[in-house]
Amino acid sequence: MDGDIELELAPGSARGEYSVRVIQAPAGGNASGIFRLDVDRILERRGELEATVLASAVAARRTTPVAELPVRGVGQELFQALFTREVYGTYRASLGAAQHSGQQLRVVLRLAAPELAAMPWEMLYDPETESYLCQTEPLLRHVPAPDYHLNPLEIVPPLRILGLIASPRDLAPLNVDAERNHLTAALAGPISEGRIELAWAPGGSWEDVQSMLLQGPWHVVHFIGHGDYDARNDEGRIALTGPDGRASMVRAIRLMALLSVAVPRPRLVVLNSCSSGETGREDLFSGTASTLVRSGISAVAAMQFAISDGAAIAFAQGFYAAIANGRGVDEAARVGRISVMGSPDGTLEWVTPALYVRGGDTQLFNLKAAARPAAKNTPGPAGPGTVAPSDSPAESTEPSAARVRQAELRALYVQACAELRTKHYPVAIELFDDLLTLDGGYRDASVLRASAARHLERSEEYRQAREAEDAGEWTAAASGFAAVKDDPDFPDAARRELECAKRQRIADLQGELEYHAGSGSWQAAVDVAAELYSLDPGASDPDGLATKARSELRRESEELRLAQRAAQQGRLPRSEADRPASPQEPRPAAGSPDPRLLAAGGIVLAVAGGLLAAFFTYLNWFDEEGWWYNGGEVSVRLAYALLAPAGYLLLLLAGLPERTETGRVALAVAIGAGALLGVVGFEPDLLWAATASTLVQAAFGLWAGILAIRAPDAPVLAGWLLLACLVTLPLIWIPGEDLSARAVVFVIQNATVAACGLVFLGLGLTRNVGGRRNGKDKR
């Protein structure tokens, strides 16, 4: 047709990849594209989609836009996959061309990939126009097969419809009278006008159906019952009733043979599942529909989900009324969807019908003007093949209504639980509210609703705590995280609480530092800066206040020293010279090393390094009497295991690398690794342990040296000396098996330690003498 845009969907070169090609379009062109679609994931969501669609039929639904999200999400995903850039351009241009010519655009999908037949294409959602395609344009699935009926079938009204109901006793029971009454009520208008005639087979067995088909002609066959999909034969099946009353599964190809006994063969088949959809496998008529079309039926309308009685009646009313008024089957399907949209408001069940056609013409019938008189009391012809409707339709429909109501309640429950599991708490609460409105005692809905509300409250507290944390409101953030830290949904709340409390303490100390600096209380400012440094070294000197405080202390100390010296020389009155020291007199800073321990450590390291350098020099060049084997090894072991670690330990007690737990741990591990070298380092079988101990000493020594260099009150030179002593030890393994070369490296490394020890001694003496001189000046 000129108003068709036909899209062929075929498999691509890789799994999950497909091609789309425009076969014809009102705007012309042959656009194409490649798209990826996770078919398996969408099929796994079938239960969720079915529950959403069925739940939308509940009259008490207040949140249809929220419940519609799964359907709209899948529809938009399918639309954006199918309408690639060039294909979408052709589609938009074709819409304009069809409107310009006064026609309606029809979307035809040629599904050449079998797995795509199971996709809910009726959900196609255009995000640009915010509309579903099948609501505004006819949408049909074209099955590749030759068209044997090139012209519409000429019919003198009425249009004859054969109704079949099969309710095997081993499947979910159907209320036969209710199902008859539903369809009869839907077609009451056209039947009374003589445009449609409806007859029912007396039973659902093969013999009952065949007998009625022989009483044709029948233009339409309307089947109500159960169906499934035979994966082994890749074919759909329907359930007729066997001789024993149990299900007799009939493959679609056999059903086609059964329908062929009618003359002429029915051109339209409608497959309607009335089960509750409990198992999710009783509504898979799509395989049966496509097989029937391939086998010769011109068009098949099938239900891809379970459908409520109200939606089934509404669709049948619009669908058959359009057929009886001469509309094509594609337009009839669209009219049927619009009828479903009218009741109740907000229902999504218009996506349930799917239309399969063969050939290019969807005008199946040409109804002539003359009309046959309508039957007086019964919708079907007289005789044994007609079953009259029940005299009490309200009573007969009651069980079916109860069954669908239970399906609707369960669908709401399943969807609410799914939203609760995915932590979409506002949506879950709304769904549980709707469910409890319909049935206040449904299962554990009230308990789950309370749980969702509790989780929502804690989620709000956590969100507010995160906002306070981002805004630097540490007290409010810590309080919020403390309220939810025991909830497993927020595993990071406890850590965030501690971090916010620490940040608040840092902020408080920084404020206190500013206060002391502003009032000139320099010693208090230095003490606060030391506490700040232990919490966060990077935040210990805001705006240089700590540095300024230390500078002011040094200046005041120097001024006091000069004043006292001047007083001793008679430059100031005696009374002023004898006044007590200022309370701002400096005392050693929290991170400053003790000069006496620093000097002691230097002495021990100098002795240890010197002895070891002498030992290895003698061993390599002057040991002609076997000194190593006569006790010299013990001396080297003692120097490595006791003397050198003792020197480093004195440095640790002096305050290197910094007076923090981190610094002490770093240097302590390095000391332990060095002592281990003295214990195992000279056993040939434990060479690997000796190597490992030197590497550990170097790694933690590097850490300790860097901490000492960065410490604000420790001499930078002390940090470099630690690096020289501890990081150079692994160099002894570089020469490999060459003992002479290794001895040279031993001598150089230990000489370096001795030299560093002398420098440590000088640092300690310099600071000690300076301190004593200042003390003498003060006295």
C-alpha positions, 0 to 999 in steps of 0.5 A: 500500500502507498501509505505503508512503511515496511521495515525488514528486521533480519539477524546480524553478523553477531549474537544480539545484532540485527539489521533493519532495512526500509523496503518501502515508504511514502517518503521513498528511499532505502535507508538501513541500519544496524542495531543491538537488542538484548532479546533475552533480557527483555524476554526475562522481563515478560512477567513484569510487563504482563503484571504491569499491563494487567494491574493497570486494568484495576479501576482503583489505580491512581498512579498509572504514570508510575506503573507505566514506566516498565512498559514505556521503558521497554517501548522506548528501548525497542523504538530507539533500537529499531529506528536508527538515525537514517531509518528514523529520518525516513519514518518522520518524512513518511509521516509527513508525506502520508498526512499531505496525501490525506492517508494514514501511515501504517507501520509493517514489521517484517520479522525475518529473525524468529526470536524477534517475533516474541518481542512486544513491538506493540509497546513501541514508544516515540520519546520525541512525540511522547506517544505509542505508535500503535495508538496513532498508526496501525501496526502489524506484523507481516509473516513472509508467505505468498498471498493466496487471496489477492482480493477481499472476500465478497460477503452478503451480511452478516459476517459469520463468526464461529466461537470455540471454547476449550476447557480441559479439566487438567488445565486452569478451568474456564467458565464456559457460559461466562466466556460465551456471554462476554463475546455475545455482549461485546457483539450485541449491537452488530448482531441485533443490526444483522451485520454479525452472526455468532455461533458456538461449537457445543464443545472443545473437542476435535470432533466438535470443532470439525462438525461446526466447521462443516456447517459453514461458511465461516468468515472468522474463527474466535478461539478461547482457551489455553496455548503454549509454545513447543520449543522442540518443534519451534511451533505454537500449540493450542489445547483442545479437549480430548476424549477423556476430558484432558488437554489434547495439545494441537500443533498449529499446523494440525489446527490449520488442517482442521480449519481447512475443512471449512469452505471457504477457509476462514480468513481471520482467526482470533486467539484469546487466552482467558487464563489468569497467566499464573504460570506465564506460559499459557498466553504464548499464542504468538507462535501459533499465530505466525504458523497459522498465517504462514499456512494460509490464514490471511490474518491472525489476532493473538493476545501476547499477555493475559487479558482481563474480561473488560479489556477482552470485551472492549477489544472485541467490540471495537475490532468486530464493529470495524470489520463489520463496517468494512474496515481493514483488519489492521485498522480494526485492530487499532480501533479495538485498541482504542476501545480498550483505552476507554475503560478503565482510564489509564489501562495499558491492556491495549498493548496485549493484542498483536496482529499477524498478516500475510500479503500486502492487503489487509482488506479481508472482506467486502460486505455488500449492502444487502443484509440478511435478517438477524436471528430472533433469539440466538446469535447462531444458526438453529440446530445441534451446533448452536449453544444458546447463551445463559439466561443469567449472565451476571451469575455466570460471569461471577467466577471469571470476574473473581479469578481476574480480580485475584490476578489483578491483585496478584499483579499489583502485589508482584509489581510492588514487591519488585519495586521494593526489592529494587529500592524504589520505595516511593513507587512501592508504597503507592502500589501497596496503597493501591493494593490495600485499597482493593483488599486491605488484608491481602497477604503481607501487603501491610507489613511490606508497606510499613517496611517500604515506608521505614526504608524510605524514611531512612533513605531520606535521612541518608540523603539529607546526611549526604547533602550536609556532608557535601555542604560541610555541615559536619555535625548534622551529617554525623548525626544523620549517618549515626541514625542509619549506620545499623541499616545494611542498605547503607554500609558506608554510613558508619565510616562516614559518621566517623569521618564527619566527626573528625572533620568537625573536630578539625574545624573546631580546632581551626577555629580555636587556632584562629582565636588564639592567634588573634589574641596573641596566645602563641603557645596555645596556638602552637599546642592546638596546631600540634593536635591538628597535625595528629588529625590531619597534617594537611589542615594543621596550618590554616592561613599560616597561623601555626607558622606565625605562632612559632615565629612569634614564640621564637621572636619573643624568646630572642627578645627576652634573651637579649633583654636579660643579657642587656640587664646583665651588662647594666643596660636595664634597671635591675628590677626589670632584669630580675622579673620572672620569665614570661608565660609565653616562654617557649617550650619544646614543640610536640614534634621536636626531637630530643637532642640528647637521645638524638646525639646518643643514637648518633654515637651508637650508629657511628660505632656500629657502622664503623665496626661493621666497616672495619670487620668487612675490610679486615675480612676481605683483605687481611683475614689470613688467620681465619678470623671469621671462623674463630669468632669474628662471625659472632661479632658481626652478628651482634653488631647487626642484631643489637648495636645498629638496632639500638642506635635506631631505637634511640632515634625513635625514642628521640622523636624521629621520624615524627611523634605520631603512631604512623611514624613510630610504626614505620621506624619500628618495623624497619628496626625489626627487619634490620635486627632480623638480618643479624639473626638469619643473614649469615646462614647460607640456607636462609639467604632468602630471609636475609634478602626479604628483611633488607627489602622490608627495612628499606621500604619502611625506612623510606616511609620513615624518612619521608615522614621525618622530612615532612614533619614540621618540627623535625630537622629536614636533615634528619629525614635524609640521614634516615633515608641514607642509613636504611634505604641503602642496605639492599645494595649489598645484594647487587653484586650477586655471587661475587663475594669480593664485590659484595664485601666492598658494598658492605664496607661502603654501606656501613661507612655511610651509616657511621658517617650519618651517625656522626652527623646525628651526633652533631645535630644532637650536640648543636641543639643541646648546647644551644638549649643550654646556652639559652637556659644560662642566658635566662638565668 
